[in-house]
Amino acid sequence: MIEETSPDWRSLERFPFGDGPELADELLALILEGRKTATCWSQAEGIKGTQVGKYWVVEDGAGRPRALLQTTHLTMRRFNEVEADFAWLEGEDDRSLAAWRAAHQQYFTRNGGFAFDMPLYCEQFRLVAVLDPDDAG
């Protein structure tokens, strides 16, 4: 159910997580089960218009809208300054900082470059609504 104060999700920015359909579906599943409540991206990718309070839509690996999210917290940290509590909120693998660092180092290396002191936007969000993928309107 969508909250009455939520904007019409059909007009919002939308994108999948990750860098391919399989990873997009894997990360979406973590969001839908309530395990993943945070994400990060490199400063090189830009702030993407994100701000606290912003609503946005996550797509599945096939590009269908699946979840309405709202940003609740946004900070900038260097890769090597990300703490265990943020890794836990990202909800991936065993949720440890070591696993987070290994997976994100691989991800950033695949997607344009990695450095231990690279600046990252660290975003926390809440799941506002699960969307019907057949109602892409």
MARLO-820169 format. One record per atom (N, C-alpha, C): residue number from 1; chain; x, y, z. Coordinates in pm, whole numbers, plus 50000, padded with zeros to 5 digits. Layout:
+------+-------+-------+-------+-------+
! resi ! chain !     x !     y !     z !
+------+-------+-------+-------+-------+
!  NUM !     A !     X !     Y !     Z !
...
+------+-------+-------+-------+-------+
END
This chain:
+------+-------+-------+-------+-------+
! resi ! chain !     x !     y !     z !
+------+-------+-------+-------+-------+
!    1 !     A ! 50083 ! 49881 ! 50000 !
!    1 !     A ! 50000 ! 50000 ! 50000 !
!    1 !     A ! 50088 ! 50125 ! 50000 !
!    2 !     A ! 50052 ! 50220 ! 49920 !
!    2 !     A ! 50129 ! 50344 ! 49910 !
!    2 !     A ! 50073 ! 50446 ! 50008 !
!    3 !     A ! 50161 ! 50513 ! 50079 !
!    3 !     A ! 50120 ! 50615 ! 50176 !
!    3 !     A ! 50051 ! 50730 ! 50103 !
!    4 !     A ! 49951 ! 50788 ! 50168 !
!    4 !     A ! 49875 ! 50897 ! 50106 !
!    4 !     A ! 49961 ! 51019 ! 50075 !
!    5 !     A ! 50067 ! 51042 ! 50151 !
!    5 !     A ! 50151 ! 51159 ! 50129 !
!    5 !     A ! 50259 ! 51137 ! 50023 !
!    6 !     A ! 50268 ! 51016 ! 49970 !
!    6 !     A ! 50369 ! 50985 ! 49869 !
!    6 !     A ! 50331 ! 51047 ! 49735 !
!    7 !     A ! 50430 ! 51090 ! 49659 !
!    7 !     A ! 50400 ! 51142 ! 49525 !
!    7 !     A ! 50364 ! 51028 ! 49431 !
!    8 !     A ! 50308 ! 51062 ! 49316 !
!    8 !     A ! 50278 ! 50961 ! 49215 !
!    8 !     A ! 50409 ! 50903 ! 49165 !
!    9 !     A ! 50433 ! 50778 ! 49193 !
!    9 !     A ! 50562 ! 50716 ! 49162 !
!    9 !     A ! 50590 ! 50710 ! 49012 !
!   10 !     A ! 50487 ! 50716 ! 48929 !
!   10 !     A ! 50507 ! 50704 ! 48784 !
!   10 !     A ! 50587 ! 50820 ! 48726 !
!   11 !     A ! 50593 ! 50933 ! 48799 !
!   11 !     A ! 50664 ! 51050 ! 48749 !
!   11 !     A ! 50804 ! 51065 ! 48810 !
!   12 !     A ! 50843 ! 50970 ! 48893 !
!   12 !     A ! 50970 ! 50982 ! 48966 !
!   12 !     A ! 51088 ! 50922 ! 48889 !
!   13 !     A ! 51207 ! 50967 ! 48928 !
!   13 !     A ! 51330 ! 50908 ! 48876 !
!   13 !     A ! 51331 ! 50760 ! 48912 !
!   14 !     A ! 51378 ! 50678 ! 48818 !
!   14 !     A ! 51382 ! 50533 ! 48841 !
!   14 !     A ! 51506 ! 50473 ! 48779 !
!   15 !     A ! 51555 ! 50371 ! 48846 !
!   15 !     A ! 51673 ! 50300 ! 48798 !
!   15 !     A ! 51689 ! 50171 ! 48877 !
!   16 !     A ! 51765 ! 50074 ! 48822 !
!   16 !     A ! 51795 ! 49952 ! 48897 !
!   16 !     A ! 51922 ! 49973 ! 48980 !
!   17 !     A ! 51938 ! 49893 ! 49083 !
!   17 !     A ! 52064 ! 49889 ! 49157 !
!   17 !     A ! 52162 ! 49800 ! 49081 !
!   18 !     A ! 52291 ! 49817 ! 49108 !
!   18 !     A ! 52393 ! 49729 ! 49051 !
!   18 !     A ! 52431 ! 49765 ! 48909 !
!   19 !     A ! 52503 ! 49674 ! 48847 !
!   19 !     A ! 52554 ! 49699 ! 48712 !
!   19 !     A ! 52516 ! 49588 ! 48613 !
!   20 !     A ! 52403 ! 49527 ! 48637 !
!   20 !     A ! 52353 ! 49425 ! 48546 !
!   20 !     A ! 52223 ! 49367 ! 48600 !
!   21 !     A ! 52146 ! 49300 ! 48514 !
!   21 !     A ! 52015 ! 49249 ! 48554 !
!   21 !     A ! 52019 ! 49153 ! 48674 !
!   22 !     A ! 52116 ! 49064 ! 48678 !
!   22 !     A ! 52122 ! 48967 ! 48788 !
!   22 !     A ! 52146 ! 49036 ! 48921 !
!   23 !     A ! 52241 ! 49130 ! 48925 !
!   23 !     A ! 52269 ! 49203 ! 49049 !
!   23 !     A ! 52151 ! 49292 ! 49086 !
!   24 !     A ! 52087 ! 49352 ! 48986 !
!   24 !     A ! 51969 ! 49436 ! 49013 !
!   24 !     A ! 51861 ! 49355 ! 49084 !
!   25 !     A ! 51834 ! 49235 ! 49035 !
!   25 !     A ! 51732 ! 49151 ! 49097 !
!   25 !     A ! 51773 ! 49105 ! 49236 !
!   26 !     A ! 51899 ! 49072 ! 49254 !
!   26 !     A ! 51949 ! 49029 ! 49385 !
!   26 !     A ! 51935 ! 49141 ! 49488 !
!   27 !     A ! 51975 ! 49263 ! 49452 !
!   27 !     A ! 51967 ! 49375 ! 49545 !
!   27 !     A ! 51823 ! 49417 ! 49571 !
!   28 !     A ! 51739 ! 49411 ! 49468 !
!   28 !     A ! 51598 ! 49440 ! 49486 !
!   28 !     A ! 51534 ! 49343 ! 49585 !
!   29 !     A ! 51567 ! 49215 ! 49574 !
!   29 !     A ! 51512 ! 49115 ! 49667 !
!   29 !     A ! 51548 ! 49150 ! 49811 !
!   30 !     A ! 51670 ! 49198 ! 49832 !
!   30 !     A ! 51712 ! 49237 ! 49968 !
!   30 !     A ! 51631 ! 49357 ! 50018 !
!   31 !     A ! 51599 ! 49448 ! 49930 !
!   31 !     A ! 51516 ! 49564 ! 49966 !
!   31 !     A ! 51375 ! 49518 ! 50003 !
!   32 !     A ! 51318 ! 49433 ! 49919 !
!   32 !     A ! 51180 ! 49390 ! 49940 !
!   32 !     A ! 51164 ! 49307 ! 50067 !
!   33 !     A ! 51268 ! 49237 ! 50107 !
!   33 !     A ! 51259 ! 49160 ! 50232 !
!   33 !     A ! 51295 ! 49244 ! 50354 !
!   34 !     A ! 51333 ! 49371 ! 50332 !
!   34 !     A ! 51363 ! 49461 ! 50443 !
!   34 !     A ! 51505 ! 49453 ! 50495 !
!   35 !     A ! 51589 ! 49378 ! 50427 !
!   35 !     A ! 51728 ! 49360 ! 50471 !
!   35 !     A ! 51819 ! 49473 ! 50425 !
!   36 !     A ! 51795 ! 49527 ! 50306 !
!   36 !     A ! 51879 ! 49633 ! 50249 !
!   36 !     A ! 51809 ! 49767 ! 50266 !
!   37 !     A ! 51871 ! 49857 ! 50344 !
!   37 !     A ! 51815 ! 49990 ! 50368 !
!   37 !     A ! 51918 ! 50099 ! 50342 !
!   38 !     A ! 52023 ! 50065 ! 50268 !
!   38 !     A ! 52127 ! 50162 ! 50236 !
!   38 !     A ! 52196 ! 50123 ! 50106 !
!   39 !     A ! 52261 ! 50223 ! 50047 !
!   39 !     A ! 52339 ! 50202 ! 49925 !
!   39 !     A ! 52448 ! 50307 ! 49921 !
!   40 !     A ! 52540 ! 50291 ! 49829 !
!   40 !     A ! 52643 ! 50393 ! 49810 !
!   40 !     A ! 52683 ! 50397 ! 49664 !
!   41 !     A ! 52742 ! 50508 ! 49625 !
!   41 !     A ! 52796 ! 50524 ! 49490 !
!   41 !     A ! 52912 ! 50621 ! 49497 !
!   42 !     A ! 52993 ! 50618 ! 49394 !
!   42 !     A ! 53115 ! 50699 ! 49394 !
!   42 !     A ! 53084 ! 50845 ! 49362 !
!   43 !     A ! 53168 ! 50932 ! 49414 !
!   43 !     A ! 53154 ! 51075 ! 49387 !
!   43 !     A ! 53164 ! 51100 ! 49236 !
!   44 !     A ! 53242 ! 51020 ! 49165 !
!   44 !     A ! 53256 ! 51036 ! 49021 !
!   44 !     A ! 53123 ! 51021 ! 48948 !
!   45 !     A ! 53029 ! 50944 ! 49006 !
!   45 !     A ! 52897 ! 50926 ! 48946 !
!   45 !     A ! 52806 ! 51047 ! 48970 !
!   46 !     A ! 52847 ! 51138 ! 49060 !
!   46 !     A ! 52767 ! 51256 ! 49091 !
!   46 !     A ! 52662 ! 51228 ! 49195 !
!   47 !     A ! 52599 ! 51332 ! 49244 !
!   47 !     A ! 52502 ! 51317 ! 49352 !
!   47 !     A ! 52367 ! 51269 ! 49300 !
!   48 !     A ! 52343 ! 51270 ! 49172 !
!   48 !     A ! 52222 ! 51216 ! 49111 !
!   48 !     A ! 52096 ! 51285 ! 49161 !
!   49 !     A ! 52107 ! 51406 ! 49209 !
!   49 !     A ! 51990 ! 51477 ! 49256 !
!   49 !     A ! 51933 ! 51425 ! 49387 !
!   50 !     A ! 52005 ! 51336 ! 49452 !
!   50 !     A ! 51955 ! 51278 ! 49577 !
!   50 !     A ! 51964 ! 51379 ! 49690 !
!   51 !     A ! 51864 ! 51376 ! 49772 !
!   51 !     A ! 51861 ! 51459 ! 49893 !
!   51 !     A ! 51769 ! 51390 ! 49993 !
!   52 !     A ! 51787 ! 51422 ! 50118 !
!   52 !     A ! 51702 ! 51365 ! 50223 !
!   52 !     A ! 51557 ! 51404 ! 50195 !
!   53 !     A ! 51469 ! 51305 ! 50201 !
!   53 !     A ! 51328 ! 51327 ! 50175 !
!   53 !     A ! 51285 ! 51293 ! 50034 !
!   54 !     A ! 51380 ! 51277 ! 49942 !
!   54 !     A ! 51347 ! 51249 ! 49802 !
!   54 !     A ! 51289 ! 51108 ! 49788 !
!   55 !     A ! 51187 ! 51096 ! 49704 !
!   55 !     A ! 51129 ! 50967 ! 49667 !
!   55 !     A ! 51187 ! 50925 ! 49533 !
!   56 !     A ! 51204 ! 50795 ! 49513 !
!   56 !     A ! 51252 ! 50742 ! 49386 !
!   56 !     A ! 51210 ! 50597 ! 49372 !
!   57 !     A ! 51221 ! 50545 ! 49253 !
!   57 !     A ! 51173 ! 50411 ! 49221 !
!   57 !     A ! 51290 ! 50321 ! 49182 !
!   58 !     A ! 51287 ! 50200 ! 49236 !
!   58 !     A ! 51387 ! 50100 ! 49200 !
!   58 !     A ! 51324 ! 50004 ! 49100 !
!   59 !     A ! 51398 ! 49977 ! 48994 !
!   59 !     A ! 51353 ! 49883 ! 48891 !
!   59 !     A ! 51419 ! 49747 ! 48914 !
!   60 !     A ! 51354 ! 49643 ! 48862 !
!   60 !     A ! 51415 ! 49511 ! 48864 !
!   60 !     A ! 51510 ! 49498 ! 48744 !
!   61 !     A ! 51570 ! 49383 ! 48728 !
!   61 !     A ! 51667 ! 49361 ! 48621 !
!   61 !     A ! 51609 ! 49372 ! 48482 !
!   62 !     A ! 51476 ! 49364 ! 48469 !
!   62 !     A ! 51408 ! 49377 ! 48341 !
!   62 !     A ! 51360 ! 49520 ! 48317 !
!   63 !     A ! 51392 ! 49612 ! 48409 !
!   63 !     A ! 51354 ! 49751 ! 48393 !
!   63 !     A ! 51213 ! 49784 ! 48438 !
!   64 !     A ! 51149 ! 49694 ! 48514 !
!   64 !     A ! 51013 ! 49719 ! 48563 !
!   64 !     A ! 51019 ! 49784 ! 48702 !
!   65 !     A ! 50935 ! 49883 ! 48729 !
!   65 !     A ! 50932 ! 49947 ! 48861 !
!   65 !     A ! 50884 ! 49849 ! 48967 !
!   66 !     A ! 50958 ! 49840 ! 49078 !
!   66 !     A ! 50924 ! 49740 ! 49180 !
!   66 !     A ! 50913 ! 49795 ! 49321 !
!   67 !     A ! 50977 ! 49908 ! 49350 !
!   67 !     A ! 50973 ! 49960 ! 49487 !
!   67 !     A ! 50983 ! 50112 ! 49486 !
!   68 !     A ! 50903 ! 50173 ! 49573 !
!   68 !     A ! 50910 ! 50317 ! 49596 !
!   68 !     A ! 50991 ! 50336 ! 49724 !
!   69 !     A ! 51099 ! 50413 ! 49715 !
!   69 !     A ! 51187 ! 50437 ! 49828 !
!   69 !     A ! 51191 ! 50586 ! 49859 !
!   70 !     A ! 51233 ! 50618 ! 49981 !
!   70 !     A ! 51254 ! 50756 ! 50020 !
!   70 !     A ! 51388 ! 50765 ! 50092 !
!   71 !     A ! 51470 ! 50860 ! 50052 !
!   71 !     A ! 51600 ! 50883 ! 50116 !
!   71 !     A ! 51578 ! 50941 ! 50255 !
!   72 !     A ! 51643 ! 50879 ! 50354 !
!   72 !     A ! 51629 ! 50925 ! 50492 !
!   72 !     A ! 51757 ! 50987 ! 50548 !
!   73 !     A ! 51870 ! 50955 ! 50487 !
!   73 !     A ! 51999 ! 51004 ! 50537 !
!   73 !     A ! 52099 ! 50999 ! 50423 !
!   74 !     A ! 52183 ! 51100 ! 50413 !
!   74 !     A ! 52284 ! 51104 ! 50307 !
!   74 !     A ! 52411 ! 51168 ! 50362 !
!   75 !     A ! 52522 ! 51096 ! 50350 !
!   75 !     A ! 52651 ! 51148 ! 50393 !
!   75 !     A ! 52756 ! 51116 ! 50288 !
!   76 !     A ! 52869 ! 51183 ! 50298 !
!   76 !     A ! 52982 ! 51151 ! 50212 !
!   76 !     A ! 53094 ! 51098 ! 50302 !
!   77 !     A ! 53149 ! 50983 ! 50262 !
!   77 !     A ! 53261 ! 50922 ! 50333 !
!   77 !     A ! 53359 ! 50866 ! 50232 !
!   78 !     A ! 53481 ! 50854 ! 50273 !
!   78 !     A ! 53579 ! 50784 ! 50188 !
!   78 !     A ! 53557 ! 50634 ! 50205 !
!   79 !     A ! 53593 ! 50559 ! 50102 !
!   79 !     A ! 53574 ! 50414 ! 50104 !
!   79 !     A ! 53630 ! 50352 ! 50233 !
!   80 !     A ! 53752 ! 50392 ! 50268 !
!   80 !     A ! 53817 ! 50333 ! 50385 !
!   80 !     A ! 53762 ! 50385 ! 50518 !
!   81 !     A ! 53667 ! 50478 ! 50514 !
!   81 !     A ! 53604 ! 50531 ! 50635 !
!   81 !     A ! 53464 ! 50474 ! 50659 !
!   82 !     A ! 53415 ! 50395 ! 50564 !
!   82 !     A ! 53283 ! 50334 ! 50581 !
!   82 !     A ! 53292 ! 50237 ! 50698 !
!   83 !     A ! 53194 ! 50243 ! 50787 !
!   83 !     A ! 53196 ! 50164 ! 50909 !
!   83 !     A ! 53107 ! 50041 ! 50899 !
!   84 !     A ! 53126 ! 49951 ! 50993 !
!   84 !     A ! 53053 ! 49824 ! 50995 !
!   84 !     A ! 52902 ! 49844 ! 51001 !
!   85 !     A ! 52855 ! 49947 ! 51070 !
!   85 !     A ! 52710 ! 49967 ! 51079 !
!   85 !     A ! 52650 ! 50000 ! 50943 !
!   86 !     A ! 52723 ! 50073 ! 50858 !
!   86 !     A ! 52672 ! 50102 ! 50724 !
!   86 !     A ! 52674 ! 49976 ! 50637 !
!   87 !     A ! 52780 ! 49897 ! 50648 !
!   87 !     A ! 52786 ! 49770 ! 50574 !
!   87 !     A ! 52667 ! 49682 ! 50612 !
!   88 !     A ! 52632 ! 49680 ! 50740 !
!   88 !     A ! 52518 ! 49603 ! 50786 !
!   88 !     A ! 52389 ! 49652 ! 50719 !
!   89 !     A ! 52371 ! 49784 ! 50712 !
!   89 !     A ! 52251 ! 49841 ! 50652 !
!   89 !     A ! 52242 ! 49811 ! 50502 !
!   90 !     A ! 52356 ! 49798 ! 50436 !
!   90 !     A ! 52353 ! 49764 ! 50293 !
!   90 !     A ! 52297 ! 49623 ! 50272 !
!   91 !     A ! 52308 ! 49537 ! 50373 !
!   91 !     A ! 52238 ! 49409 ! 50374 !
!   91 !     A ! 52291 ! 49300 ! 50283 !
!   92 !     A ! 52408 ! 49316 ! 50227 !
!   92 !     A ! 52458 ! 49221 ! 50130 !
!   92 !     A ! 52548 ! 49116 ! 50195 !
!   93 !     A ! 52556 ! 49001 ! 50131 !
!   93 !     A ! 52643 ! 48890 ! 50174 !
!   93 !     A ! 52618 ! 48859 ! 50322 !
!   94 !     A ! 52724 ! 48852 ! 50404 !
!   94 !     A ! 52705 ! 48824 ! 50546 !
!   94 !     A ! 52691 ! 48952 ! 50629 !
!   95 !     A ! 52682 ! 49065 ! 50561 !
!   95 !     A ! 52661 ! 49198 ! 50620 !
!   95 !     A ! 52783 ! 49250 ! 50696 !
!   96 !     A ! 52896 ! 49184 ! 50683 !
!   96 !     A ! 53017 ! 49229 ! 50753 !
!   96 !     A ! 53087 ! 49338 ! 50673 !
!   97 !     A ! 53170 ! 49415 ! 50742 !
!   97 !     A ! 53248 ! 49520 ! 50676 !
!   97 !     A ! 53347 ! 49458 ! 50578 !
!   98 !     A ! 53408 ! 49346 ! 50614 !
!   98 !     A ! 53504 ! 49280 ! 50523 !
!   98 !     A ! 53437 ! 49239 ! 50393 !
!   99 !     A ! 53318 ! 49180 ! 50402 !
!   99 !     A ! 53246 ! 49139 ! 50281 !
!   99 !     A ! 53204 ! 49261 ! 50201 !
!  100 !     A ! 53158 ! 49366 ! 50269 !
!  100 !     A ! 53119 ! 49490 ! 50201 !
!  100 !     A ! 53237 ! 49547 ! 50123 !
!  101 !     A ! 53353 ! 49555 ! 50188 !
!  101 !     A ! 53471 ! 49611 ! 50121 !
!  101 !     A ! 53511 ! 49528 ! 50000 !
!  102 !     A ! 53511 ! 49398 ! 50013 !
!  102 !     A ! 53551 ! 49312 ! 49900 !
!  102 !     A ! 53454 ! 49329 ! 49782 !
!  103 !     A ! 53325 ! 49323 ! 49809 !
!  103 !     A ! 53226 ! 49334 ! 49701 !
!  103 !     A ! 53228 ! 49472 ! 49636 !
!  104 !     A ! 53240 ! 49577 ! 49717 !
!  104 !     A ! 53239 ! 49711 ! 49661 !
!  104 !     A ! 53370 ! 49746 ! 49590 !
!  105 !     A ! 53480 ! 49693 ! 49635 !
!  105 !     A ! 53605 ! 49713 ! 49562 !
!  105 !     A ! 53592 ! 49651 ! 49423 !
!  106 !     A ! 53536 ! 49531 ! 49414 !
!  106 !     A ! 53516 ! 49466 ! 49284 !
!  106 !     A ! 53420 ! 49548 ! 49197 !
!  107 !     A ! 53312 ! 49593 ! 49257 !
!  107 !     A ! 53212 ! 49670 ! 49183 !
!  107 !     A ! 53273 ! 49799 ! 49126 !
!  108 !     A ! 53340 ! 49876 ! 49211 !
!  108 !     A ! 53396 ! 50003 ! 49163 !
!  108 !     A ! 53510 ! 49981 ! 49063 !
!  109 !     A ! 53586 ! 49874 ! 49079 !
!  109 !     A ! 53691 ! 49842 ! 48982 !
!  109 !     A ! 53628 ! 49813 ! 48845 !
!  110 !     A ! 53518 ! 49737 ! 48845 !
!  110 !     A ! 53446 ! 49706 ! 48720 !
!  110 !     A ! 53387 ! 49830 ! 48655 !
!  111 !     A ! 53356 ! 49929 ! 48735 !
!  111 !     A ! 53279 ! 50043 ! 48686 !
!  111 !     A ! 53355 ! 50175 ! 48687 !
!  112 !     A ! 53479 ! 50172 ! 48650 !
!  112 !     A ! 53551 ! 50296 ! 48626 !
!  112 !     A ! 53665 ! 50331 ! 48719 !
!  113 !     A ! 53685 ! 50254 ! 48823 !
!  113 !     A ! 53801 ! 50281 ! 48906 !
!  113 !     A ! 53775 ! 50270 ! 49054 !
!  114 !     A ! 53878 ! 50232 ! 49123 !
!  114 !     A ! 53870 ! 50213 ! 49267 !
!  114 !     A ! 53994 ! 50271 ! 49333 !
!  115 !     A ! 53975 ! 50332 ! 49449 !
!  115 !     A ! 54085 ! 50375 ! 49536 !
!  115 !     A ! 54035 ! 50364 ! 49680 !
!  116 !     A ! 54120 ! 50325 ! 49770 !
!  116 !     A ! 54079 ! 50309 ! 49910 !
!  116 !     A ! 54030 ! 50439 ! 49972 !
!  117 !     A ! 54075 ! 50553 ! 49918 !
!  117 !     A ! 54031 ! 50681 ! 49973 !
!  117 !     A ! 53930 ! 50753 ! 49883 !
!  118 !     A ! 53867 ! 50679 ! 49791 !
!  118 !     A ! 53770 ! 50741 ! 49701 !
!  118 !     A ! 53648 ! 50788 ! 49779 !
!  119 !     A ! 53597 ! 50908 ! 49747 !
!  119 !     A ! 53477 ! 50958 ! 49814 !
!  119 !     A ! 53351 ! 50883 ! 49767 !
!  120 !     A ! 53266 ! 50851 ! 49862 !
!  120 !     A ! 53140 ! 50783 ! 49834 !
!  120 !     A ! 53024 ! 50860 ! 49894 !
!  121 !     A ! 52913 ! 50860 ! 49824 !
!  121 !     A ! 52787 ! 50905 ! 49883 !
!  121 !     A ! 52726 ! 50782 ! 49949 !
!  122 !     A ! 52695 ! 50792 ! 50076 !
!  122 !     A ! 52636 ! 50682 ! 50152 !
!  122 !     A ! 52493 ! 50723 ! 50187 !
!  123 !     A ! 52399 ! 50649 ! 50133 !
!  123 !     A ! 52258 ! 50685 ! 50143 !
!  123 !     A ! 52181 ! 50578 ! 50219 !
!  124 !     A ! 52096 ! 50621 ! 50310 !
!  124 !     A ! 52002 ! 50532 ! 50376 !
!  124 !     A ! 51863 ! 50567 ! 50324 !
!  125 !     A ! 51778 ! 50466 ! 50314 !
!  125 !     A ! 51644 ! 50485 ! 50260 !
!  125 !     A ! 51545 ! 50396 ! 50332 !
!  126 !     A ! 51418 ! 50425 ! 50308 !
!  126 !     A ! 51313 ! 50340 ! 50361 !
!  126 !     A ! 51225 ! 50295 ! 50246 !
!  127 !     A ! 51174 ! 50174 ! 50259 !
!  127 !     A ! 51080 ! 50119 ! 50162 !
!  127 !     A ! 50943 ! 50178 ! 50192 !
!  128 !     A ! 50889 ! 50255 ! 50098 !
!  128 !     A ! 50759 ! 50319 ! 50114 !
!  128 !     A ! 50650 ! 50226 ! 50064 !
!  129 !     A ! 50676 ! 50161 ! 49949 !
!  129 !     A ! 50575 ! 50073 ! 49890 !
!  129 !     A ! 50638 ! 49974 ! 49796 !
!  130 !     A ! 50580 ! 49857 ! 49788 !
!  130 !     A ! 50614 ! 49757 ! 49686 !
!  130 !     A ! 50522 ! 49785 ! 49569 !
!  131 !     A ! 50580 ! 49795 ! 49450 !
!  131 !     A ! 50502 ! 49831 ! 49331 !
!  131 !     A ! 50471 ! 49708 ! 49247 !
!  132 !     A ! 50362 ! 49712 ! 49177 !
!  132 !     A ! 50322 ! 49606 ! 49086 !
!  132 !     A ! 50398 ! 49625 ! 48955 !
!  133 !     A ! 50483 ! 49529 ! 48918 !
!  133 !     A ! 50564 ! 49548 ! 48795 !
!  133 !     A ! 50479 ! 49556 ! 48669 !
!  134 !     A ! 50353 ! 49513 ! 48674 !
!  134 !     A ! 50266 ! 49521 ! 48558 !
!  134 !     A ! 50191 ! 49653 ! 48549 !
!  135 !     A ! 50213 ! 49740 ! 48649 !
!  135 !     A ! 50144 ! 49870 ! 48653 !
!  135 !     A ! 50244 ! 49982 ! 48626 !
!  136 !     A ! 50321 ! 49969 ! 48519 !
!  136 !     A ! 50427 ! 50065 ! 48488 !
!  136 !     A ! 50371 ! 50199 ! 48438 !
!  137 !     A ! 50244 ! 50202 ! 48407 !
!  137 !     A ! 50173 ! 50323 ! 48366 !
!  137 !     A ! 50255 ! 50427 ! 48313 !
+------+-------+-------+-------+-------+
END
